[in-house]
Amino acid sequence: MTERPLHILITDPHLRGGGQVRYVANLAAELGRLGHRITIGCRRASVLVEHANAAGCAANQRFTFRGGLRPASWLTDLRETRRVIIEDKPDILHVNGSQDHWALAGANRLMGRPVCVVRTRHNTYPVHDLWPNRMLNLQWTDFQIVVCEMVRRSLEKQASFDPARMCSIHNGVDAKEFHPDPKLRAEARAEFGYRDDDLVCGIAARLVPAKGHVYLFQAAAMLLRDFPALRLLVLGRGDLEPELAQLARDLGIAEIVHFAGFRDDIARCTQAFDIGVQPSVDCDTSSFSLKEQMAEEIPVVCSDYGGLTEIVTDGVEGFVVPTGEAEPLALAMKTLLADPAQRRTMGSAGRQRVLQEFTLEVFARRTAEAYYQALEIHGAHSAS
């Protein structure tokens, strides 16, 4: 198929930020730069409207994308999808959640499937092999993009998916925004009160059990005696913060832990890190924060959960440790804390890995290639 410019409707049901919203926003902006026409379909008052404006693409806020048994909402979305297909004539309906998947694929099916449907799967949640899911994924959907290879391999074993109509594409990060910057590093460390000889281990993640903060705190408690200059910088917010603050007190590390909350200048804040830590225990497929820190030449330590091992090669860009265990995490951190030269070597390797595999440009190009593949599959189905 000739790789012509495409008109793509990219939809997502979220109102506020998060990894999935960043995926949609980044993809829309980069595909626009590649010459494609992009419309973001979302709910009214979704943060994606701002992202669409920033990317210079259209935003359609007429969708409701509400889950559960809500006939009026479903009817609204079916009608809006029908209108979009007839009037806007998109080449691709690219859905990213359950609500928008059912609504757009359902409306498209009622119209005889005139448009190619692509779904991106963002998490490790299981998909039950029930008849409705088989119908949605095998009959109403042309192609599936999965954000890490581990989840793709898991899904391809299920009766609800066709392995020949799936691929894995990791999220991309902005290597121009996230890059080593000595000036920003000095500013960030001064803001957080760190001295030149402090050893800052940082985590940038929501404060929820899935991100494994507990194991980082336990590891730090094991290391503090040998490394009195150790500091923990915790970027992010969440319901777990009171519990984590109490844990820090119980472990005797409260004085070295700084909860910095949510920051919209994350590329500046993470410059303060000497080591980035991502000890996730659940629902982590293609970590933005891990790749962003690597792009800043920060060595990283992560768990072997989900798609993290596809981002970090153990012993090259950092260390990969068993999920849900504090002692191996402490050992990996200790190795890096004690060896500045190794931190520099691994940090440099991390940026090179991002430039090769995880930039926004690579992400968008691979996604466009998946669209063309999906269109061929859709065309073959329409001709049969």
C-alpha positions in Angstrom: 0.0 0.0 0.0 1.2 3.5 -0.9 2.1 5.3 2.3 -0.2 8.3 1.8 -1.1 10.8 4.5 -3.9 9.5 6.6 -6.8 11.1 8.5 -6.9 9.5 12.0 -9.4 9.8 14.7 -7.6 9.0 18.0 -9.9 8.5 21.0 -9.5 8.1 24.7 -12.1 8.2 27.5 -10.0 9.8 30.3 -10.7 13.3 31.7 -7.4 13.8 33.4 -3.7 13.1 32.8 -1.8 9.8 33.1 0.3 7.6 30.9 -2.5 6.8 28.4 -3.4 10.5 27.9 0.3 11.2 27.3 0.4 8.4 24.8 -2.5 10.0 22.8 -1.2 13.5 23.1 2.4 12.6 22.0 1.1 10.4 19.2 -1.2 13.1 17.8 1.5 15.7 17.9 4.1 13.5 16.2 1.8 12.1 13.6 0.8 15.7 12.7 4.5 16.5 12.2 4.7 13.5 9.8 2.0 15.1 7.7 -1.1 13.1 8.9 -4.4 14.8 9.7 -5.3 14.1 13.3 -8.5 14.5 15.3 -8.6 13.6 19.0 -12.0 12.3 20.2 -12.6 12.7 23.9 -15.1 13.7 26.6 -16.1 17.3 27.2 -13.6 19.0 29.6 -11.0 16.3 29.0 -7.4 17.5 29.3 -6.9 16.1 25.8 -8.6 19.2 24.4 -5.7 21.3 25.7 -3.2 18.7 24.2 -5.0 18.9 20.9 -4.8 22.7 20.8 -1.1 22.5 21.7 -0.5 19.9 18.9 -2.4 22.0 16.3 -4.9 19.3 15.7 -8.7 19.1 16.0 -10.6 18.0 19.1 -14.0 16.4 19.1 -15.6 16.7 22.5 -19.0 15.4 21.6 -18.3 11.8 22.9 -19.4 10.7 26.3 -17.4 7.4 26.7 -19.0 6.3 29.9 -18.8 2.7 31.0 -21.6 0.5 32.4 -25.2 0.1 31.3 -25.9 3.7 30.1 -28.1 3.5 27.0 -28.4 7.2 26.5 -24.6 7.7 26.5 -24.1 4.7 24.2 -26.6 6.1 21.8 -24.9 9.5 21.8 -21.5 7.9 21.0 -23.0 5.7 18.3 -24.6 8.6 16.6 -21.5 10.8 16.9 -19.3 8.0 15.4 -21.7 7.6 12.5 -21.6 11.3 11.9 -17.8 11.4 11.9 -17.5 8.5 9.6 -20.0 10.0 7.1 -18.8 13.6 7.3 -15.1 13.5 8.2 -14.3 10.2 6.4 -11.4 9.1 8.6 -9.0 6.4 7.4 -8.4 5.0 10.9 -10.4 4.9 14.1 -7.7 4.4 16.7 -9.2 3.6 20.1 -7.4 3.4 23.4 -9.8 2.3 26.1 -12.7 0.0 26.6 -15.5 2.5 26.4 -14.3 4.2 23.2 -13.5 0.8 21.7 -17.0 -0.6 22.1 -18.7 2.6 20.9 -16.6 3.3 17.8 -16.2 -0.3 16.7 -19.9 -1.0 17.4 -21.0 2.0 15.3 -18.6 1.1 12.5 -19.9 -2.5 12.5 -23.5 -1.3 12.2 -22.5 0.7 9.2 -20.9 -2.3 7.5 -17.3 -1.7 8.8 -16.4 1.1 6.3 -13.4 2.3 8.4 -10.3 0.5 9.7 -10.3 0.1 13.5 -7.1 -0.1 15.5 -6.9 -0.6 19.3 -3.9 0.1 21.6 -3.7 -1.9 24.8 -1.8 0.0 27.5 -1.8 -2.3 30.6 -1.4 -5.8 31.9 -5.1 -6.3 32.8 -6.4 -9.7 31.6 -8.9 -9.9 28.8 -11.5 -12.6 29.4 -12.1 -15.0 26.6 -15.8 -14.4 26.4 -17.9 -14.3 23.3 -18.4 -10.5 23.4 -14.6 -9.9 23.6 -13.9 -12.4 20.8 -16.5 -10.6 18.6 -15.1 -7.1 19.4 -11.4 -8.0 18.9 -11.6 -10.6 16.1 -14.6 -9.4 14.0 -14.9 -5.7 14.7 -11.3 -4.7 15.1 -8.7 -4.9 12.4 -5.4 -4.5 14.3 -4.1 -4.4 17.9 -1.1 -2.4 19.1 0.3 -3.4 22.5 2.7 -1.2 24.3 5.1 -3.9 25.3 6.1 -7.3 23.9 5.4 -9.2 27.2 1.7 -8.3 27.1 1.5 -9.0 23.3 2.9 -12.5 23.9 0.4 -13.0 26.6 -2.6 -11.8 24.6 -1.7 -13.8 21.5 -2.3 -17.0 23.4 -5.9 -16.1 24.0 -8.9 -17.0 21.9 -10.0 -13.4 21.7 -7.0 -12.3 19.7 -5.4 -13.0 16.3 -1.5 -13.0 16.6 -1.2 -12.1 12.9 -3.1 -8.9 13.6 -1.0 -7.6 16.5 2.3 -5.9 17.1 4.1 -4.3 20.1 5.3 -0.6 20.0 6.8 1.0 23.1 5.8 4.6 24.0 8.2 7.3 23.0 9.7 10.2 25.0 11.0 13.6 24.0 14.8 13.2 24.0 15.1 16.9 23.2 13.3 17.9 26.4 14.8 15.1 28.5 18.6 15.4 28.1 21.6 15.9 30.5 21.8 19.5 31.6 24.3 20.5 34.3 22.7 23.9 34.8 19.2 22.4 35.4 20.8 19.7 37.6 22.4 22.4 39.8 19.1 24.4 40.0 17.0 21.3 40.9 19.4 20.1 43.5 19.5 23.5 45.1 15.7 23.7 45.1 15.4 20.4 47.0 18.3 21.3 49.3 20.8 18.7 48.2 24.6 19.2 48.4 27.0 18.2 45.8 28.1 15.1 47.7 24.5 13.9 48.4 23.5 10.7 46.6 20.0 11.2 45.4 17.9 8.1 44.5 14.7 9.3 42.9 11.3 7.9 41.8 8.8 9.7 39.6 5.5 7.8 39.8 2.0 7.9 41.2 2.0 7.1 44.9 0.1 3.9 44.6 1.0 0.3 45.6 1.7 -0.8 42.0 4.8 1.4 41.8 6.6 -0.4 44.6 7.6 2.6 46.7 7.6 0.3 49.8 10.5 -1.7 48.5 12.5 1.4 47.7 12.0 2.7 51.2 13.0 -0.7 52.7 16.1 -0.8 50.5 17.1 2.7 51.5 16.8 1.7 55.2 19.3 -1.1 54.5 21.8 1.3 52.9 21.7 4.4 55.0 24.3 3.2 57.5 26.9 2.6 54.8 25.8 5.7 52.8 24.9 8.5 55.1 24.7 10.9 52.2 21.8 8.9 50.7 18.7 10.8 49.9 15.3 9.8 48.5 13.4 12.2 46.2 9.8 11.1 45.6 8.0 12.9 42.7 4.3 12.3 42.3 1.2 12.2 44.4 -1.4 9.6 45.4 -3.4 8.1 48.1 -0.5 6.1 49.4 1.4 9.2 50.6 0.3 9.1 54.3 1.2 5.4 54.5 4.6 6.0 52.9 5.3 8.9 55.3 4.6 6.6 58.2 6.7 3.8 56.7 9.6 6.3 56.4 9.3 7.1 60.1 9.0 3.5 61.1 12.2 2.6 59.1 14.1 5.6 60.5 14.6 7.3 57.1 12.1 10.1 57.4 14.8 12.7 57.4 16.2 11.6 54.0 12.9 11.3 52.2 11.5 14.3 50.4 7.9 14.1 49.1 7.9 16.7 46.3 4.3 16.1 45.1 3.1 16.5 41.5 5.4 18.6 39.3 4.7 19.9 35.8 8.4 20.5 35.4 9.4 16.9 35.7 12.2 17.2 33.1 13.9 19.7 35.5 13.2 17.9 38.7 14.6 14.5 37.6 17.9 16.2 36.8 18.5 16.1 40.6 18.7 12.3 40.5 21.9 10.3 40.7 20.0 7.1 40.3 16.5 6.5 39.1 14.5 3.7 40.7 11.3 2.0 39.3 10.5 -1.0 41.5 7.0 -1.6 40.0 5.0 -4.6 41.1 1.9 -4.2 38.9 0.5 -2.6 35.7 3.8 -1.2 34.3 4.2 -1.9 30.6 6.1 0.9 28.9 7.3 3.3 31.6 7.6 6.9 30.5 9.5 8.0 33.6 12.1 5.2 33.2 12.9 6.2 29.6 12.9 9.9 30.5 15.5 9.4 33.2 17.6 7.3 30.8 17.4 10.1 28.2 18.9 12.4 30.9 21.8 10.0 31.3 20.7 8.8 34.7 21.4 5.2 35.5 18.4 3.2 36.6 17.3 0.3 38.7 14.0 -1.4 37.9 12.0 -4.5 38.7 11.6 -7.3 36.2 7.9 -6.7 36.0 5.9 -6.2 32.8 7.7 -4.4 30.0 10.4 -2.9 32.1 13.0 -5.5 31.1 12.4 -4.5 27.4 13.5 -1.0 28.3 16.5 -1.7 30.5 19.2 -4.3 29.8 20.5 -5.6 33.1 24.1 -4.5 33.6 24.1 -2.1 30.6 21.8 0.9 31.2 21.3 0.0 34.8 20.2 -3.1 36.8 17.0 -5.2 36.7 16.0 -6.8 40.0 13.3 -9.3 41.1 9.9 -7.8 41.6 8.7 -7.2 45.1 12.0 -7.8 46.9 13.9 -5.2 48.9 17.3 -6.9 49.3 18.2 -7.3 45.6 17.0 -3.7 45.0 19.3 -2.5 47.8 22.2 -4.5 46.4 21.8 -2.9 42.9 21.5 0.5 44.4 24.6 -0.1 46.6 26.6 -1.0 43.5 25.7 2.3 41.8 26.0 4.4 44.9 29.6 3.2 45.4 30.8 3.6 41.8 30.4 7.1 40.2 32.2 5.8 37.0 29.7 3.1 36.5 26.9 5.5 37.0 28.3 7.7 34.2 28.8 4.7 31.9 25.3 3.3 32.4 23.8 6.7 32.1 25.4 7.3 28.8 24.3 3.9 27.6 20.8 4.7 28.7 20.6 7.8 26.5 21.9 5.9 23.5 19.2 3.3 24.0 16.5 5.9 24.1 17.8 7.6 21.0 17.8 4.3 19.1 14.5 2.8 20.4 12.3 5.1 22.4 12.1 8.6 20.9 8.8 10.2 19.9 9.9 10.0 16.2 10.5 6.3 16.4 7.2 5.8 18.3 5.2 7.7 15.7 6.9 6.2 12.7 6.3 2.6 14.0 2.7 3.5 14.7 2.1 4.8 11.2 3.6 1.6 9.8 1.1 -0.3 11.9 -1.7 1.8 10.4 -0.7 0.9 6.9 -0.6 -2.7 7.8 -4.0 -2.5 9.4 -5.4 -0.8 6.3 -4.2 -3.7 4.2 -5.9 -6.2 6.5 -9.1 -4.1 6.5 -9.0 -3.9 2.7 -8.6 -7.6 2.3 -11.5 -8.2 4.6 -13.7 -5.7 2.7 -12.8 -7.5 -0.6 -13.7 -10.9 0.7 
